Amino acid sequence: MFLKTTLSPLLMAFFASAIAVASAQDPEVRLGGEIPAEVDTVYERGLAYLARTQGEDGTWRSRSEHGITGICLMAFLASGEDPNYGAHRHRIKAALRAIIEGQERDTGFIPNSMYHHGFAMLALAEAYGAVDEATLWDGNEAAGVRQSIATTLEKAIELAVNAQKANRWGGWRYSPTSTDADTSVTGSVLMGLLACRNAGLTVPESTIGDALKYLQRNTASSGFVAYSGGIGGGGESMARSAVATLVYAVGHQRESEEFKSALAHISERLDHRETAHTHYFYYYMAQALFQGNPEAWDRWNRSHAAMLSEQQAPDGSFPGSYGEAYGTAMSLLSLALNYRFLPIYERF
């Protein structure tokens, strides 16, 4: 639907690689059924809104919130938009430049919190290999800011690894220097690292393993996932159970009791609606069900697409906790599993 332009040779090779990996999966599971009728319309209107509201500097909302820029960037990539020849190529490359320029060169941190660092890593990893970097920079940037996506990711990985080493819990919190941790931030950073590993970059196995162990210690046999401080901390949250389900699946922990309990917890509550951080919940619930329970995802996805069609504003946006760009991009990404263009959206 979205692949309306001729694909670049680089992107054709990128998709061919993804298809080769996917070919080992059951065709019905891999390709899925018919896409709900509402998905294309909601996605097109949402992308149009994001295209209109991107800043001249390539960001959405502000330059200090690069995770939001990363989420918006992924919404374009997840539609199948060719980043080299597609209609939105200039917006995609502007967003990439903004994230790269925003990284602290001496530390590798992508501000303004480890949440943003994690989502920015994820977005860059999904773009890595699909973007022709020979045309990434437009010549208008300040001297010394040019940097490859790979170098940016290597620095970001190093920052995350070192931050975890200084954290006695084995996870992450808002600051790279935090000594406490929570499952929400840890999930976002870990997904960024898993995407980097999936893209062929080196991520220490001990880093992945320690983060998974932290999440496992916070996952109860009921599927409840604590916010921090062990079982029972932070109150009930289906979003956290979805986060844990997703990272266990992508982190190759499907045989663990924690994965099975968290997946059962969310699969039995498909009608659940979070009253706080709803778009965050949509984003993780979609991926968790898609990875863990395809039949449940199919049922949830059809209901979810119809609901988003009703909720979408006339201008194509979705109001969110952190602004319309955030709410819109997270809503679109919760539908993007229908297209499955991002490497991280392959079933692991």
C-alpha positions as CSV (number, residue, x, y, z in Angstrom):
1,M,0.0,0.0,0.0
2,F,2.7,2.5,1.0
3,L,5.4,1.2,-1.4
4,K,4.4,3.6,-4.2
5,T,7.9,4.4,-5.4
6,T,10.7,2.4,-6.9
7,L,12.7,0.8,-4.2
8,S,16.4,1.6,-4.0
9,P,18.8,-1.3,-4.5
10,L,20.0,-0.8,-0.9
11,L,16.4,-1.1,0.5
12,M,15.7,-4.0,-1.8
13,A,18.6,-5.9,-0.3
14,F,17.5,-4.9,3.2
15,F,14.0,-6.3,2.6
16,A,15.4,-9.4,0.9
17,S,17.4,-10.1,4.0
18,A,14.4,-9.7,6.2
19,I,12.3,-12.0,3.9
20,A,15.0,-14.7,4.0
21,V,14.9,-14.7,7.8
22,A,11.1,-14.7,7.8
23,S,10.8,-17.6,5.3
24,A,11.6,-20.1,8.0
25,Q,8.4,-19.1,9.8
26,D,4.9,-20.6,9.3
27,P,3.5,-18.7,6.3
28,E,0.1,-18.0,8.0
29,V,1.9,-16.6,11.1
30,R,4.5,-14.7,9.1
31,L,2.2,-13.0,6.6
32,G,-1.0,-12.8,8.7
33,G,-4.5,-12.4,7.4
34,E,-6.3,-9.5,5.8
35,I,-5.4,-6.1,7.2
36,P,-8.3,-4.4,8.9
37,A,-9.9,-1.8,6.7
38,E,-9.3,1.1,9.1
39,V,-5.5,0.6,9.3
40,D,-4.5,2.2,6.0
41,T,-6.7,5.3,6.4
42,V,-5.6,5.9,10.0
43,Y,-2.0,5.4,9.1
44,E,-2.1,7.7,6.1
45,R,-3.8,10.5,8.0
46,G,-1.4,10.1,10.9
47,L,1.7,10.3,8.7
48,A,0.3,13.4,7.0
49,Y,0.0,15.0,10.4
50,L,3.5,14.1,11.4
51,A,4.8,15.4,8.0
52,R,3.1,18.7,8.6
53,T,4.3,19.2,12.1
54,Q,8.0,18.2,11.9
55,G,10.2,21.1,12.8
56,E,12.8,22.7,10.5
57,D,15.5,21.1,12.6
58,G,14.1,17.6,11.9
59,T,12.6,17.1,15.4
60,W,9.2,16.9,16.8
61,R,8.3,18.7,20.1
62,S,11.9,19.8,21.0
63,R,15.5,19.1,20.3
64,S,16.0,17.7,23.9
65,E,13.5,14.9,23.4
66,H,15.2,12.8,20.8
67,G,13.2,9.7,21.7
68,I,10.1,11.3,20.5
69,T,11.8,12.2,17.2
70,G,12.9,8.5,17.0
71,I,9.4,7.3,17.6
72,C,8.1,9.6,14.8
73,L,10.9,8.5,12.5
74,M,9.9,4.8,13.1
75,A,6.3,5.6,12.2
76,F,7.5,6.6,8.7
77,L,9.9,3.6,8.3
78,A,7.3,1.2,9.6
79,S,4.9,2.1,6.7
80,G,7.4,0.9,4.1
81,E,8.4,4.4,3.1
82,D,11.7,4.2,1.2
83,P,14.1,6.5,3.1
84,N,16.2,7.1,0.0
85,Y,13.6,7.7,-2.8
86,G,10.2,7.9,-1.1
87,A,8.0,11.0,-0.7
88,H,9.0,11.5,2.9
89,R,12.8,10.8,2.4
90,H,13.7,14.4,3.3
91,R,11.7,14.2,6.6
92,I,13.3,10.8,7.4
93,K,16.8,12.0,6.8
94,A,16.2,15.3,8.7
95,A,15.0,13.2,11.7
96,L,18.1,11.0,11.5
97,R,20.4,14.0,11.4
98,A,18.7,15.6,14.3
99,I,19.2,12.5,16.5
100,I,22.8,12.1,15.4
101,E,23.5,15.7,16.0
102,G,21.8,15.6,19.4
103,Q,24.1,12.9,20.8
104,E,26.6,14.0,23.3
105,R,29.9,13.2,21.5
106,D,31.9,12.7,24.7
107,T,29.5,10.4,26.5
108,G,27.3,8.8,23.8
109,F,24.2,9.9,25.6
110,I,21.1,10.8,23.5
111,P,19.1,13.1,25.8
112,N,17.2,14.0,27.7
113,S,16.7,10.7,29.6
114,M,17.4,7.0,29.3
115,Y,13.9,6.6,27.9
116,H,14.8,8.9,25.0
117,H,18.2,7.2,24.7
118,G,16.5,3.8,24.3
119,F,13.9,4.9,21.8
120,A,16.5,6.8,19.8
121,M,18.7,3.7,19.7
122,L,15.8,1.6,18.5
123,A,15.0,4.1,15.7
124,L,18.6,4.4,14.5
125,A,19.0,0.6,14.6
126,E,15.9,0.2,12.4
127,A,17.2,2.8,9.9
128,Y,20.7,1.3,9.9
129,G,21.2,-0.6,6.6
130,A,18.2,0.9,4.9
131,V,19.5,4.4,4.6
132,D,22.0,5.4,2.0
133,E,24.3,7.5,4.2
134,A,26.0,9.0,1.2
135,T,22.9,11.2,0.9
136,L,22.1,11.6,4.6
137,W,23.9,14.9,5.1
138,D,22.8,18.0,3.1
139,G,25.8,20.2,3.6
140,N,24.1,22.7,5.8
141,E,25.3,21.2,9.1
142,A,27.9,22.8,11.3
143,A,31.4,21.6,11.0
144,G,32.2,18.4,12.9
145,V,28.7,17.2,13.4
146,R,28.7,14.5,10.7
147,Q,28.7,11.0,12.1
148,S,27.6,7.7,10.7
149,I,24.6,5.8,12.1
150,A,26.9,3.0,13.1
151,T,29.2,5.2,15.1
152,T,26.3,6.9,16.8
153,L,24.9,3.5,17.8
154,E,28.3,2.2,19.0
155,K,28.6,5.2,21.3
156,A,25.0,4.8,22.4
157,I,25.6,1.1,23.2
158,E,28.7,1.9,25.2
159,L,26.8,4.5,27.2
160,A,24.1,2.0,28.0
161,V,26.6,-0.7,28.9
162,N,28.5,1.6,31.2
163,A,25.4,2.9,32.9
164,Q,24.2,-0.6,33.6
165,K,27.6,-1.5,35.1
166,A,27.3,1.3,37.6
167,N,23.7,0.2,38.5
168,R,23.6,-2.5,41.2
169,W,20.2,-3.7,40.0
170,G,21.3,-4.5,36.4
171,G,18.8,-2.2,34.8
172,W,18.4,1.5,34.0
173,R,16.6,4.6,35.4
174,Y,16.1,8.1,34.0
175,S,19.8,9.2,34.2
176,P,22.9,7.4,32.9
177,T,24.3,7.9,36.4
178,S,21.2,6.6,38.3
179,T,21.9,3.9,40.8
180,D,18.3,2.7,41.0
181,A,16.3,1.1,38.2
182,D,12.7,0.5,37.0
183,T,11.2,-2.0,34.6
184,S,9.8,0.7,32.2
185,V,13.0,2.5,31.5
186,T,14.9,-0.8,31.5
187,G,12.5,-2.2,28.8
188,S,13.0,0.8,26.5
189,V,16.8,0.6,26.8
190,L,16.8,-3.1,26.4
191,M,14.7,-3.0,23.3
192,G,17.1,-0.5,21.8
193,L,20.0,-2.8,22.5
194,L,18.2,-5.8,21.2
195,A,17.5,-3.9,17.9
196,C,21.2,-3.0,17.7
197,R,22.1,-6.6,18.1
198,N,19.5,-7.6,15.5
199,A,21.1,-5.1,13.1
200,G,24.5,-6.8,13.5
201,L,26.1,-4.4,16.0
202,T,28.1,-5.8,19.0
203,V,26.2,-5.8,22.3
204,P,27.7,-7.7,25.3
205,E,25.7,-10.8,26.1
206,S,26.2,-10.0,29.8
207,T,24.4,-6.6,29.3
208,I,21.4,-8.3,27.7
209,G,21.5,-11.1,30.3
210,D,21.6,-8.9,33.4
211,A,18.8,-6.7,32.1
212,L,16.6,-9.7,31.5
213,K,17.4,-11.0,35.0
214,Y,16.3,-7.7,36.4
215,L,13.0,-7.9,34.7
216,Q,12.6,-11.6,35.7
217,R,13.1,-10.7,39.3
218,N,10.2,-8.2,39.0
219,T,7.8,-10.6,37.2
220,A,5.4,-12.5,39.4
221,S,4.0,-16.0,38.7
222,S,0.7,-14.2,38.0
223,G,2.2,-12.2,35.2
224,F,2.2,-9.0,37.2
225,V,5.4,-6.9,36.6
226,A,6.5,-4.5,39.4
227,Y,7.7,-1.0,38.6
228,S,10.8,-1.3,40.8
229,G,11.9,-2.8,44.0
230,G,10.7,-6.4,43.5
231,I,7.3,-8.1,43.3
232,G,4.4,-5.9,44.4
233,G,6.1,-2.5,43.8
234,G,4.4,0.2,41.7
235,G,0.8,-1.1,41.5
236,E,-0.9,-3.0,38.6
237,S,0.1,-2.1,35.1
238,M,-0.8,-4.1,32.0
239,A,1.7,-1.9,30.1
240,R,4.6,-3.3,32.2
241,S,3.5,-6.8,31.6
242,A,3.4,-6.1,27.9
243,V,6.9,-4.6,28.0
244,A,8.2,-7.7,29.8
245,T,6.5,-10.1,27.4
246,L,8.0,-8.3,24.4
247,V,11.6,-8.2,25.7
248,Y,11.4,-11.8,26.8
249,A,10.3,-12.8,23.3
250,V,12.9,-10.7,21.4
251,G,15.5,-11.7,24.0
252,H,14.9,-15.4,23.2
253,Q,13.4,-16.2,26.6
254,R,10.2,-17.8,25.4
255,E,10.8,-20.9,27.4
256,S,11.0,-19.0,30.7
257,E,8.2,-19.1,33.2
258,E,8.3,-15.3,33.3
259,F,7.5,-15.0,29.6
260,K,4.7,-17.6,29.9
261,S,3.1,-15.9,32.9
262,A,3.3,-12.4,31.5
263,L,2.0,-13.5,28.1
264,A,-0.9,-15.3,29.8
265,H,-1.7,-12.2,31.9
266,I,-2.1,-9.9,28.9
267,S,-3.7,-12.5,26.6
268,E,-6.5,-13.0,29.1
269,R,-7.2,-9.3,29.2
270,L,-7.6,-8.2,25.6
271,D,-10.4,-5.7,26.5
272,H,-8.2,-3.9,29.1
273,R,-7.7,-0.2,28.6
274,E,-5.0,1.7,30.5
275,T,-6.2,5.0,32.0
276,A,-2.7,6.5,32.1
277,H,-0.1,6.5,29.4
278,T,-2.6,4.9,27.0
279,H,-0.5,5.3,23.8
280,Y,2.5,3.7,25.6
281,F,0.3,0.8,26.5
282,Y,-1.0,0.5,22.9
283,Y,2.6,0.5,21.6
284,Y,3.8,-2.3,23.8
285,M,0.5,-4.4,23.9
286,A,0.5,-4.6,20.1
287,Q,4.1,-5.9,19.9
288,A,3.8,-8.2,22.9
289,L,0.7,-10.0,21.6
290,F,2.2,-10.1,18.1
291,Q,5.3,-11.8,19.3
292,G,3.7,-14.1,21.8
293,N,0.2,-15.0,20.8
294,P,-0.7,-14.3,17.1
295,E,-4.3,-15.4,17.5
296,A,-4.9,-13.0,20.4
297,W,-3.1,-10.2,18.5
298,D,-5.4,-10.7,15.5
299,R,-8.5,-10.3,17.7
300,W,-7.0,-7.4,19.6
301,N,-5.7,-5.7,16.5
302,R,-9.1,-5.6,14.8
303,S,-10.8,-4.1,17.8
304,H,-7.9,-1.7,18.3
305,A,-7.9,-0.5,14.7
306,A,-11.6,0.3,14.8
307,M,-11.1,2.2,18.1
308,L,-8.2,4.3,16.8
309,S,-10.3,5.1,13.7
310,E,-12.9,6.6,16.0
311,Q,-10.4,8.4,18.2
312,Q,-8.3,10.0,15.6
313,A,-8.7,13.8,15.4
314,P,-9.8,15.5,12.2
315,D,-6.2,16.7,11.6
316,G,-4.9,13.1,11.8
317,S,-3.4,13.4,15.3
318,F,-3.9,11.6,18.6
319,P,-3.4,13.6,21.8
320,G,-0.8,12.0,24.0
321,S,0.8,12.3,27.4
322,Y,3.8,14.1,25.8
323,G,2.0,15.9,23.0
324,E,0.3,15.1,19.7
325,A,3.4,14.0,17.9
326,Y,4.1,11.3,20.6
327,G,0.5,10.2,20.7
328,T,0.2,10.0,17.0
329,A,3.4,8.1,16.4
330,M,2.8,5.6,19.2
331,S,-0.7,5.0,17.9
332,L,0.6,4.4,14.3
333,L,3.3,2.1,15.6
334,S,0.7,0.1,17.4
335,L,-0.9,-0.5,13.9
336,A,2.4,-1.0,12.1
337,L,2.6,-4.7,12.9
338,N,0.0,-5.1,10.1
339,Y,2.8,-4.0,7.6
340,R,5.8,-5.7,9.2
341,F,8.5,-3.7,7.5
342,L,10.7,-3.0,10.5
343,P,13.2,-5.7,11.3
344,I,12.2,-5.6,15.0
345,Y,8.7,-6.5,13.9
346,E,9.7,-9.9,12.7
347,R,8.5,-12.7,15.0
348,F,11.5,-13.9,17.0
